[in-house]
Amino acid sequence: MNKLMLLFLSLYFFSAATAQIRQWTLEECINYAMDHNITIKQIELQKESAAIDLNTSQMSRLPDLNANMGQTWNFGRTPTESGLYENTTQSSTNFSISSSIPLFTGFRIPNEIEKNKWEWKAAVENLEKAKEDLALNIASLFLQVLFNKEIVKVNEEQLHLSQAQVERTEALVELGKVPQSQLYDIESQVAKDEVSLVGAKGDLLLALLDLAQSLEWDDYTSFDVYTPETKNIVEEYMSNVQSPQVIFNRAVQVKPAIKGKEYKVASAEKMLKIAQSGYLPSLDMNLGYGNAYYYNYSLKGADPLTNLPLKNASFSDQIKNNSGEYISFTLAIPIFNRFSVRNQVRSAKMNIYNQQLDLDNTKKALFKEIQTAYLNATTAQEKYHSSAKAVKASSESFKYAQERYETGKSSVFEFNEARTKWIQSLSEQIQAKYDYIFRTKILDFYNGIPIKL
């Protein structure tokens, strides 16, 4: 199984080496994800939908215009062109154009416009929140790749050290300073280090795959990241570790999660105004134009005055003579509506209270998150300091053990134990470093500072 894994990783890194690999910075990863992430695209559609709703409410102030046309055939008692009912058979063609203009709606339309405006602003903030969450997730995956890269380097160094130690042990065996069994032990350690390196490279490959998938990047074999300089990280990121209250005071002003909830409260207040408009009267103006053409199939005989045969008037004459226009005003005064308006108002008030509770809960959750992030950052800072001291101490101990082993004064077990402690302290320092960087980036996130390395 280990040989198959080694073969797979060798083929992967060979193909990656021969391919044209682009090294992505964290900023490039975030920008690419913003353009291609499916969730972001879906939330953008929600924002566009809110913009459409806003435009619909704004256009409701305009008059409407409708045209109608109808064709009717009548038999028996039928209203004629003169308005009288006669026993006849005729057809009529009707044309009309009508328009209505809302003059007063109890302030419903302006409040609907304001309500949809707040809803659109909330949708914009929801989109910004999704982008921030995505950027934070990308940063986490990016730092995981950097961590695994350094672990691979540590394992490579460990393997090279073991291989060099084999050569030294062979020389010591030839000189008779150490027994042959110690050479076997060192060779066994080389095999273990090769397995550890295979595992470290596999972890790096999986970390690159996770990052590439989060970017919607398909060809992960040609994907790599740029490793920035991270030497003086404690001094560089020290200013990011501020008190939770200071960060919270800033966060409530800039975080889209808070602003989006505030806009929801404002929208709910406008919903109350819309519901209250049901108590007020409304006034509409209606305009219209109509015309008709009649054809009587029952005309027979002659006109008694002119003695001319009776016939239908021409289309042009009827269009000239049958036209009619009207202007009307409709005033609707609500008197009793089965308490539906009252209940709508009550529901709107409850919604305002619910949205305010949601805002307060979001602020409290945000403050708790900031407190946790602050404690994690300070703890990571202390762990990094401690790991640096541990690396220094274990490094000195390993050098001393190596000198003793090369002079034949200690066994291979003592040498390997000192080396293992040194390698372990290096790994812990690397983990503490990237954990500290990520924790400070979370504080940047709450401060509204763009995430970058």
C-alpha positions in Angstrom: 0.0 0.0 0.0 2.8 2.4 0.9 4.6 1.6 -2.4 1.4 2.3 -4.3 0.9 5.6 -2.5 4.5 6.6 -3.1 4.1 5.8 -6.8 0.9 7.8 -7.0 2.4 10.8 -5.3 5.6 10.6 -7.4 3.5 10.6 -10.6 1.5 13.5 -9.3 4.4 15.7 -8.4 6.2 14.7 -11.6 3.2 15.7 -13.7 2.9 18.9 -11.6 6.5 19.7 -12.2 6.3 19.2 -16.0 3.1 21.2 -16.2 3.0 24.9 -16.2 2.0 25.6 -12.6 0.6 28.9 -11.5 1.3 30.0 -8.0 -1.7 31.8 -6.5 -1.5 34.4 -3.9 -4.2 34.6 -1.2 -5.7 37.7 -2.7 -5.9 36.0 -6.2 -7.5 32.9 -4.6 -10.1 35.1 -2.9 -10.8 37.2 -6.0 -11.2 34.1 -8.2 -13.5 32.5 -5.7 -15.7 35.6 -5.6 -16.2 35.4 -9.3 -16.9 31.6 -9.6 -18.4 30.5 -6.3 -21.9 29.1 -6.9 -23.3 30.2 -3.6 -22.1 33.8 -4.2 -23.8 33.7 -7.6 -27.1 32.5 -6.0 -27.0 35.3 -3.4 -26.2 37.8 -6.2 -29.5 36.7 -7.9 -31.3 37.3 -4.6 -29.9 40.9 -4.6 -31.1 41.3 -8.2 -34.5 40.0 -7.3 -34.7 42.6 -4.5 -33.8 45.3 -7.0 -36.6 44.2 -9.3 -39.1 44.4 -6.4 -37.9 47.9 -5.6 -38.3 48.9 -9.3 -41.8 47.4 -9.3 -42.9 49.5 -6.3 -41.4 52.7 -7.8 -43.3 52.1 -11.1 -46.6 51.6 -9.3 -46.9 55.4 -9.1 -47.4 55.6 -12.9 -50.8 55.3 -14.6 -51.6 52.1 -16.3 -52.9 51.9 -19.9 -55.1 49.1 -21.3 -56.6 48.5 -24.7 -59.6 46.2 -25.3 -61.3 44.9 -28.4 -64.4 42.6 -28.6 -66.6 41.0 -31.2 -70.2 40.1 -30.3 -73.1 38.5 -32.2 -76.6 39.1 -30.8 -79.9 37.3 -31.6 -83.4 38.2 -30.4 -83.8 41.2 -28.0 -80.7 43.1 -28.7 -79.4 46.6 -27.8 -79.0 48.5 -31.0 -76.8 51.4 -31.9 -79.5 53.8 -30.6 -79.6 52.1 -27.3 -83.0 50.6 -27.7 -83.8 46.9 -27.5 -85.2 45.3 -30.7 -85.8 41.9 -32.0 -83.0 41.7 -34.5 -79.8 39.9 -35.4 -76.7 41.9 -35.4 -72.9 41.9 -34.7 -71.0 44.6 -32.9 -67.3 45.3 -32.7 -66.1 47.3 -29.7 -62.8 49.2 -29.1 -61.7 50.9 -25.9 -58.7 52.3 -24.2 -58.7 52.9 -20.4 -56.2 54.3 -17.9 -56.3 54.6 -14.1 -54.0 56.8 -12.0 -53.6 56.3 -8.2 -53.9 59.8 -6.7 -53.9 58.9 -3.1 -53.4 55.4 -1.5 -53.2 56.2 2.1 -49.4 56.6 1.7 -49.1 52.9 0.8 -47.0 53.3 -2.3 -44.3 55.6 -0.8 -44.0 53.2 2.1 -43.8 50.2 -0.2 -41.0 51.9 -2.0 -39.1 52.6 1.2 -39.7 49.1 2.4 -38.3 47.5 -0.7 -35.4 49.9 -0.6 -34.5 48.6 2.8 -34.9 45.0 1.6 -32.6 45.7 -1.3 -30.0 47.1 1.1 -30.3 44.1 3.3 -29.8 41.8 0.3 -26.6 43.8 -0.5 -25.3 43.3 3.0 -26.2 39.6 2.8 -24.0 39.3 -0.3 -21.2 41.1 1.5 -21.5 38.8 4.4 -21.3 35.7 2.2 -18.2 37.1 0.5 -16.6 37.7 3.9 -17.4 34.2 5.0 -16.0 32.8 1.7 -12.8 34.9 2.1 -12.3 33.6 5.6 -12.8 30.0 4.5 -10.3 30.5 1.6 -7.8 32.0 4.0 -8.1 29.0 6.3 -7.6 26.5 3.4 -4.7 28.6 2.1 -2.9 28.6 5.4 -3.5 24.9 5.7 -1.6 24.5 2.4 1.3 26.6 3.7 1.4 24.6 6.9 1.5 21.3 5.0 4.2 22.7 2.7 6.4 23.4 5.7 5.7 20.0 7.2 6.9 18.4 3.9 10.1 20.4 4.2 10.6 19.2 7.7 10.1 15.6 6.7 12.4 16.0 3.8 15.0 17.4 6.1 14.4 14.6 8.5 14.9 12.0 5.7 18.1 13.7 4.4 19.4 13.7 8.0 18.7 10.0 8.4 20.3 9.2 5.0 23.4 11.2 6.0 23.4 9.4 9.4 23.4 6.0 7.6 26.7 7.0 5.9 28.2 8.1 9.2 27.1 4.9 10.9 28.6 2.8 8.2 31.9 4.6 8.8 31.6 4.0 12.6 30.8 0.3 12.0 33.9 0.0 9.8 36.0 1.6 12.6 34.4 -0.7 15.2 33.0 2.1 17.3 29.3 0.9 17.0 27.8 -2.5 16.3 26.3 -3.6 13.0 22.8 -3.6 14.7 22.9 0.2 15.0 23.3 0.5 11.2 20.2 -1.7 10.8 18.3 0.6 13.2 19.3 3.7 11.2 18.3 2.1 7.9 15.0 1.2 9.5 14.6 4.9 10.5 15.2 5.9 6.9 12.3 3.7 5.8 10.1 5.2 8.5 11.1 8.7 7.4 10.2 7.9 3.8 6.8 6.8 4.9 6.3 10.0 6.9 7.4 12.0 3.9 4.8 10.2 1.7 2.1 10.9 4.3 3.1 14.6 4.4 3.0 14.9 0.6 -0.4 13.2 0.6 -1.7 15.7 3.2 -0.3 18.6 1.1 -2.0 17.2 -2.0 -5.3 16.9 -0.2 -5.0 20.5 1.1 -4.3 21.8 -2.4 -7.3 19.8 -3.6 -9.6 21.3 -0.9 -8.4 24.8 -1.8 -8.8 24.3 -5.6 -12.3 22.9 -5.1 -13.3 25.8 -3.0 -12.2 28.1 -5.9 -14.2 26.0 -8.4 -10.8 25.3 -10.1 -10.9 21.9 -11.8 -7.2 21.3 -12.8 -5.7 20.9 -9.4 -2.6 19.2 -10.8 -1.4 22.6 -12.2 -2.5 24.4 -9.0 -0.1 25.8 -6.4 0.1 28.7 -3.9 2.7 31.4 -3.4 4.4 31.2 0.0 4.9 34.7 1.5 7.5 35.6 4.0 6.4 35.0 7.6 9.5 35.6 9.6 8.5 38.2 12.2 4.8 37.3 12.5 4.4 38.2 16.2 5.7 41.7 15.6 3.9 42.0 12.3 0.5 41.0 13.6 0.7 42.3 17.1 -1.4 45.3 16.4 -4.3 43.1 15.3 -4.8 41.7 18.8 -7.0 44.4 20.3 -9.4 44.1 23.2 -12.8 42.5 22.4 -14.7 45.7 23.3 -12.6 47.8 20.9 -13.1 45.3 18.1 -16.8 45.0 18.8 -17.4 48.7 18.7 -15.8 48.7 15.3 -17.6 45.6 14.1 -21.1 46.8 14.8 -20.4 49.7 12.5 -19.0 47.8 9.5 -20.0 44.2 9.7 -22.6 43.4 7.0 -24.3 40.9 9.3 -25.3 43.7 11.7 -26.1 46.2 9.0 -28.3 43.7 7.2 -30.3 43.1 10.4 -30.7 46.8 11.0 -32.1 47.2 7.5 -34.5 44.4 8.2 -35.8 46.3 11.2 -36.3 49.4 9.1 -38.1 47.3 6.5 -40.4 45.9 9.2 -41.2 49.5 10.3 -42.3 50.4 6.8 -44.4 47.2 6.7 -46.3 48.7 9.6 -46.9 51.9 7.7 -48.2 49.8 4.8 -50.6 47.9 7.0 -51.8 51.2 8.6 -52.6 52.6 5.1 -55.6 50.2 5.1 -57.3 52.6 7.6 -57.2 55.5 5.1 -59.3 56.2 2.0 -57.9 55.9 -1.5 -58.6 58.0 -4.5 -58.2 56.9 -8.2 -58.7 58.8 -11.4 -60.0 56.8 -14.4 -59.8 57.9 -18.1 -61.3 56.1 -21.0 -62.2 56.2 -24.7 -64.6 53.8 -26.4 -66.0 53.2 -29.9 -68.1 50.5 -31.6 -69.2 49.3 -35.1 -72.6 47.7 -35.5 -73.9 45.6 -38.4 -77.6 44.7 -38.4 -78.5 41.6 -40.4 -82.2 42.2 -40.1 -82.5 45.5 -42.0 -85.3 45.2 -44.7 -87.5 47.6 -46.6 -87.1 51.3 -47.2 -86.8 54.4 -45.1 -90.3 55.9 -44.8 -88.9 59.5 -45.1 -86.5 59.1 -47.9 -88.0 56.0 -49.5 -84.4 54.7 -49.8 -83.5 51.1 -49.0 -82.4 50.6 -45.3 -78.7 49.7 -44.9 -76.0 49.7 -42.3 -74.0 52.9 -41.9 -70.4 52.6 -43.2 -67.5 51.7 -40.8 -66.0 55.2 -41.1 -69.3 56.9 -40.3 -69.9 54.8 -37.3 -66.4 55.3 -35.9 -66.9 59.1 -36.2 -70.3 59.0 -34.6 -70.1 56.2 -31.9 -67.0 57.4 -30.0 -67.2 58.3 -26.4 -64.8 59.5 -23.7 -65.0 59.6 -19.9 -63.2 60.8 -16.8 -64.1 59.5 -13.4 -62.9 59.6 -9.9 -63.3 56.8 -7.4 -63.0 57.4 -3.7 -62.9 54.2 -1.6 -63.5 54.7 2.1 -62.9 51.7 4.4 -65.7 51.3 6.9 -65.5 47.7 8.1 -63.1 45.1 6.8 -63.7 42.2 9.2 -60.8 43.5 11.3 -58.3 42.3 8.7 -56.5 45.7 8.7 -56.3 45.7 12.5 -54.8 42.2 12.5 -52.3 43.2 9.7 -51.2 46.1 11.9 -50.8 43.8 14.9 -48.8 41.3 12.9 -46.6 44.1 11.6 -45.9 45.3 15.1 -45.0 41.8 16.2 -42.6 41.5 13.2 -40.8 44.8 14.2 -40.3 43.4 17.7 -39.1 40.1 16.3 -36.6 41.8 14.0 -35.3 43.9 16.8 -34.8 40.8 18.9 -33.0 39.2 16.0 -30.7 42.2 15.7 -29.9 42.1 19.5 -29.2 38.4 19.3 -26.9 38.9 16.3 -25.0 41.6 18.2 -24.6 39.3 21.3 -23.5 36.4 19.1 -21.0 38.7 17.4 -19.6 39.9 20.8 -19.2 36.2 21.9 -17.5 35.3 18.7 -15.1 38.3 19.1 -14.3 37.3 22.7 -13.6 33.7 21.6 -11.4 34.9 18.7 -9.5 37.2 21.0 -8.8 34.4 23.5 -7.8 32.1 20.7 -5.4 34.7 19.3 -3.7 35.5 22.6 -3.4 31.7 23.3 -1.9 31.1 19.9 0.5 33.9 20.5 1.7 32.4 23.8 1.9 28.9 22.2 4.1 30.4 19.4 6.5 31.9 21.9 6.6 28.6 23.9 7.1 26.6 20.7 10.0 28.8 19.7 11.7 28.2 23.0 11.1 24.4 22.7 12.6 24.4 19.2 15.7 26.1 20.5 16.1 23.8 23.4 15.4 20.6 21.4 17.8 21.8 18.7 20.7 22.1 21.2 19.8 18.8 22.7 19.8 17.1 19.3 23.2 18.6 18.4 24.7 17.3 21.6 23.2 13.8 21.0 24.5 13.8 17.5 28.0 14.6 18.6 27.9 11.9 21.2 26.5 9.4 18.7 29.2 10.2 16.1 31.9 9.7 18.6 30.4 6.4 19.7 29.4 7.6 23.2 25.6 7.0 22.9 23.3 4.5 21.2 21.1 5.0 18.1 18.0 5.0 20.4 19.3 8.1 22.3 20.1 9.8 19.0 16.7 9.0 17.5 14.9 10.1 20.6 16.6 13.5 20.6 16.0 13.9 16.9 12.3 12.9 17.3 11.8 15.6 20.0 13.5 18.2 17.7 11.3 17.3 14.7 8.2 17.3 16.9 9.1 20.7 18.3 9.6 22.0 14.8 6.2 20.7 13.7 4.5 22.2 16.8 6.2 25.6 16.0 4.9 25.5 12.4 1.4 24.7 13.6 1.5 27.4 16.2 2.7 29.9 13.7 0.0 29.3 11.2 -2.6 29.0 13.9 -1.5 32.4 15.2 -1.7 34.0 11.7 -5.2 32.6 11.2 -6.4 33.8 14.6 -5.2 37.3 13.8 -6.9 37.2 10.4 -10.1 36.4 12.2 -9.7 39.5 14.2 -9.0 41.4 11.0 -12.3 39.9 9.7 -14.3 41.4 12.6 -12.5 44.7 12.3 -13.6 45.0 8.6 -10.0 44.7 7.4 -9.5 42.8 4.1 -7.9 39.4 4.6 -4.4 39.3 3.0 -0.9 38.0 3.7 
